[in-house]
């Protein structure tokens, strides 16, 4: 019964969190957004003390139930190992293995150093919620949207508007490659030996393993009933049960209850812990490591600045597609406040990228901000009436912002490039940027002050411009826009 309850809860959490990355309507976030905010690392970075304490208390009472129920990457591994078990009768390659403590703590130290230094290319790779977010948004979401488009195709022919088509496109080749590599590596590890990733690489698993050693409820083996058959060891996805010695490494146990369901003699139970006269290797704890883990888990990173993309190549080819401008400072959404705040909290989970209805947010390909969302106006612009990204961000990297406040928040300013403007290159009348500017920051003025009929060019009032990108997106100049947005390191209210 305990195992069935655990599987049911895990399925609910896994489907709900996955739906957050698949849903493009915003409906799921209104009801299920809290499930992203109770993930361990996002809660720490968002300084949600109540949630962090709650998860620690949960671990102290039940053990690492977080890893087997709440963490989507953990449940994903269980799904893979379950499929593998259908082929191998669920006997893992290694029935029991000792804890590789040096590897666990080495990865944790690297993770914390990268977090402090703001090296997103490293710490976002190890973060379990981020890893699953990239898999869901880059691998699962396109399939989900293609399925939606198929339904929309048939619904349209039945005069129904229950579905509507959405664009399916690759937002970042780099992030897609990382997502595929993460999927393959984790799938192989889970297929061969269950929770290898959780107990050797995952920094969240390492932190929670310390508290799990002292959990109130634990899996225990009744030596009077056990016949040392070893079936529980072969069934254990965490390789933490030594059936021959009647020992359980509680730091690695994820409380999956598989061993209880497997034991044919009723020798394994999930009960209140009791003092054991037998010395266990897992009760010997290095105090210095303990203090390092507790202190290090709450540290957030420092900022690093970088441009979103490299300068493009001249635009001499005979193409009509618009090229992305080379910005000196990349643009981040309203609510992020500053590059420093954004880099200290963002874990590149891609939730805001998936939720953006205007296809403005996309993962950065720059190494210093790898996979963190930046704004790009090739496919749309940031509409003042939308604040979806601030609503879904679980880490506080993009703080909640009201629509009225967003309309007065300057995230950048427009810059006009005369040599690219069609008014001068083609001798035509335009004014597209001024007509569509939502803040009225662009005015068309005559090129000759003494002749009102002379060609008019745009003048940008940088005090009114909020950097939404409407002018850049709607500029007809090709291949480079005649007007583009330069980001601000620190946002301000105008």
N, C-alpha and C positions, 0 to 999 in steps of 0.2 A: 504493500500500500504506500509506504514512504517513497519508494522508487517511482511509482505511478504519479504521485503528487509532484515530485521533483520534475519529472519529464513533462507533465502538463504545464507547470509554471514556466519551465524553460522554453517550451514551444510558444507560449503566449508572449513572453518577452522577446524571443528571437523574431517572431513574425512581426510584432509591433515595431521593434527598432528597425528592422529591414524595410518596413513600409514607409518609415520616415524618409529613407533615402530614395524610395521609388516614387512616392506621391508627388505629383507636380501641380496639384490643385490647391494645396494648403490645408485641406480638410483633416488629414491625419495629424498634422502638427497641432491643430487646435485641441485634439483629444489626447494625443499620445506623446506630445513634446516632452513631458516630464520624464519619460523613460530615458531620453538622452541625457538629461540633466542629473540623473542619479548614477551615471557611470562614474567610476572612482576617480580617474585622472581629470576629466572635465570638472568634476565637483571641486577638486583641489584647486585647479587653476581659476575657477570662478569664485573661490573663497567661500563656498557654501559649507560653512562649518557644521551646520546641523546634519547635512547629508553625509559628510565625511565621518562624523562621529557615529551616525546611525549605521553606516556600513562597517565600521570597526566593531561596534557593539554586536552587530549581526554575526560577524566573524568570530568574536569571542564567545558567542552563545552556540552557534551552529557549526562553526568551522568555515571552510572556504566555499560556502554555499553561493557566494557572489559569483565565483568562477563557473559554477555549474548551472546557474539559473539566470543571472542578470547580464553577465558579459556575453555579447553576441558572438565574439570570436571563440569563446569557450564552447558555446553551444554548437557553433559551426564545426568545430573539431569533433564534437560528439556525433554529429550527423555523419561525417566522413568515416569515423571509426565504426559506427553502426553499420554502414554500408560494407565496410571491409569485413566486419564480423559475419555478415551473411555468407561470405565466401570462405572464411577461415574458422568458422564456429567460434569466433570472437576470442581466439587465443593469440595474444600478441607475441611478437618475436622475442621480447625479453619479459619473462614472467615477473622478475623482481630485479631491481638495480639500485645501487646505493645513490644517495644524493650527490650530485656534482656541485658541491657548494661553491667552489672557486669560480665556476662558470656563471652561476646565478648572480653572485655578488659582483663579478667583473662587469657583466652586462648592466647591472643596476648602477654601478659607479660611472660607466660610460654614458648611460642615459642621463644621470644627474648632471654630469659635467656638460653634456650637450645642451641640457635644459638651461643651465646657468649661463652658458656662453651664447645661447640663442642660436645654436646650430640646428636649425629645423630639419635639415637633410638627415640628421642622425636620430634625434629624439622622436620625431614623428614616425620613423620606421618601426621603432620598438613599441610605441603606444598601441595597446590591443584594440581599443575603440577606434582609433584612427585607421589602423590596418584594415579592420572590417569595413569601415566607412568607405575606404577607397575601393575595396572589392565590390561592395554593394552599388556604389554610384558609378563605377566604371565598367563593371561586368554584368551585374544584374539589371541595373536601370535601363540600359539600351534594349535589352530583351523585353523588359516590361513595357517600354514605350512602343516597341514594334508590335507587340501584342495588342496594345491599345489602338494603334493605328489600323490594325486589321479589323478590329471591332468597329472603328469609326467608318471604315470603308463600306462595310455592309450596312451599318446603321444609316449612313447617308442615302443609300439606295432604297432604304425602307422609309425615307422621310422622317427619320428619328435623329434627334440631337442629343441623345444620351451620352455619346462619345464625340470627341473632336480630335483631330490629328495634331500631333506635336512633332517638333523637330528632333531628329536623332542624329547626333554628331559627336565627334571626338573633341573634347575640350582641351586636352593636353596629352600629347604622345608620351611625354616623360612619365606622367602620372599613370597612364594606362599601362606602360611597361612595368612600373613598380607594382601596380595592382596585380598584374598577371603573375609576376615573380612571387609576390607574397602569397597569392592563391596556391600556386604550384608547391612552394616550399611547405606551407602549413598543411596542405592536403597530403603531401607525401609523408610528413612526420606523423600526422594523425592516422593515416592509413596503416603505417608500419607499427606504431607503438602508442597510439592514443594521445595523451596530453604531454608529449615531449616539449612542445613549444611553451606551454604554461609553466612547466617546472624547470626549465633551463634558460629561457630567454626572456619571458614576459616580466617586466619590472613590477607591474601591479601584482602579479602572482607572488613575486619574491617578497614584497612588502606585506601582503596579507598572510604569507606563510608564517611570519613571525607571530602574528596574533593567533593564527590557527593552532599553534602549538599549545596554547592555553585555553582552548575552547571548552565550554562547559559540557557540550554534548560531543561524543566521539564514537567512532566505530571501534568496538572492542571484540576480542576473540576469547571465547570461553575455552580454556585449555582442557577442561574436563570432557568437552564434547568434540573437540577437534581431533581428527585422525591424521592430520598433516598430509592430506591428499594434494594440496597445492592448487586446487581449482580456483580458489579466490585470488591467488597470485596471478594466475594466467588470465583471469577475468579483469583484473584491475587495470584501468586505462592510465593511471598515474604511476604504475610500477612501484607503489609504495607499500605493498603488503608482502611480508616474508612469512608465508604460511608455515614453513618448517620451524621457525623460531617464535612464532606467534607474536610478531612485532608489526606495528603500523607506523609509518613515518607520517605523522599528522601535518607536518609542514607542506607535504605534497598532496595529501588527500583532498579531493575536491568534493567529497560527500555526494558521490553519484548514486550510492546505494546498490551498485551492481553486485558487489561482493555479498551483500545480505541476500539478494535474490538468488544468487548462485549456490550458496552453501546448502548442501543437502542434509546437514546434520543439525542445523539451527545453532551453530557455534558462534555466529557473528551477529552482533546486535548494535544498534545505535542508541546508546544510553548515556546517562550522566557519567562523567569521568570519575575515576576513583584512583586512589593511590596504588601504585604498583611497586611491589618490592623488587621487581626485576628492573635493572638499570637499562634504560633505553638510550640508544645513541642520539635520538632526536631531542632529548631533554637537555643535552649539553649545549649551551648557547654562549656564543662569544659576546660579551657585554659591549665591547667596542663596536662590533658590527650592529648590535641592536640599537645603540644610540645613533649610529650613522644612518640607519634606515629610517628611524622615526623622524630625525631632523631633516634628512634629505628629501623625504616624501612631500614636504610642504614647500619646497623651494621652487620659485618660478624664475624664468630666464630673463636675460637682458636683451636689449634691442640690437638688431643689426639692420643696416640700411642697404638697399640695393635697387637697381632699376629692374623693371619687369622683363624687358627683352632687349636684345642687342640691336644696334642700328641695322636697318635693312639696306639692301644693295642698290641704291641709286634710282631704281624704277625705270630702267631703260628698256626693259622687255615689253613687248606688245601685249599687254594684259589689261583687263578692265577691272579686276578685283582690287578692292582697297587694301593697302598695306597698313600694318599696325605702326603707328609712329613710335619713334624712340624717345621715351620719356626719361628725363633726368631723375624724376621721383615717381615711383609707381603709386597708383591710386587705391585706397582702401575705403570700404563703405562707411557711410555716416553711422555713428555709434561706436566706431572703433577708436575714436578720440585722437589717437596718435600712433605713429609707427611703433613707438616704444611699448605702449600698452598692448597693441595688437600682437606683436611678436612675443611678448611675455605670456600671453594667454592662448594663442592659436595653436592647435595641435593638428591642423590640416586634415580634419576628419571628412571634409567635403560635403557636410550637411547643408551649409549655406549655398554651395555651388549647385547642389541638386535641387534646392528649394527656389532658387532665383527664377522668377517667371519671365524675365527679360533676357536671359542668357548673357548677362553682363559679367557675372563672376566666373572666373576660371582659374585652375591651379597654375601657379607660377612655375616656370621652368628654370629660373635662376637658382644656382646652388645655395645661396645664402638664405633664400626664402622658399626653398623647394617644396612644391605642392601646397603652399599656403595660398588662399584665394586672393586674387588681385582683380581689379576692374578693367575690362576691355570693352571698347565701344564698337567693335566690328559688326556685331550682330544685333545690337540694340543699345539703348541708353538707360540710365538709372532714373526711373520715373518717380517724381516727388510723391505720388500717391501710394508708393509701395515701401513697406519696411519689413518684408518677409525675413530677410537675413538676420535682422536684429531679434526677431521673434524666435528663431530656431536655434541660434547659437547656444550650445550648452556650457561653454567655458568662460563666457563673459568677454571674449575677444571683441565681439560686437555687442555692445550693451543695448538694451531695449531703448528705442527712441520713438517718440510720438511723431506723427506725420507733420504736424505744425513745426516741430523742432527740426525735423529733417529738412524741410523746405528753407530753413534759415541757417543750415550748417554748411559751411564751405569746406569741401573735401579737396578742392583744386580750383584752378581758374583756366579759362580758355586763352589760347595764344593763336593769333592770326599770322599766317605765312603768305605774304603778298605774292610771291612767285608761283604759288600753287593755285591761287584763286582764279576761277573761270572768268571773272569779270575782266581780268587783265590778260589771261592766256588765250581766251576765246572771244573776248569782246562782247560778252552777253550780259544781260541783266539777271541777277540772281536774288540775293537776299534771303536764301533759304534758312540760314543760321539765325537771322534776326526774327523771322516769322515763327520759328518753333522754339525759341528760347523761353522756358517756363518762368524764368525770373526776370525777364525783360532787361538782361544785362548787355544785349547787343543792339547797337543802333547803326543804321546805314547812313553814311554821310557822303556827300559829293566829293569826288576826287579833286575837283576844282572848286574851291570855296566861292568863286565868283560866278559859277555856272551851275544852276540847280539841275540842269539836264545832263550834266557830265556823269560818267559811270560812278556808281556808288559802291563804296567798300565798307566792310563792317568795322566798327570800333567797339572794343570790349571794355565794359566797366567792371574792373576786377573787384570792386567793392560790393557789387551785386551778384556776380557770378558765383554759383555754388558748385560748379564742376560736374554737373549731371551727365554731360556728354551728348546731349541732344544735338548740338551744333556739329560735333565731330561725326556722329553717326549719319546725320542727314545731309552732310556736305557732299555735293555731286562731283567734286574734284577727284580725279584718279591719276595715278595709283595712290597718291598721298592726299589726305584731306588738306584743305587750305586753312583749316582751323582745328586745333586739337586741344586736349585738356592736359595740363601739367599738374601732377599731384602735390599735395601739401604734406609735410612731415607731421604737422600738428593741425588738427581741425579747429575752426573757430566759428563762433556764431556771428552772423552779419545782421 
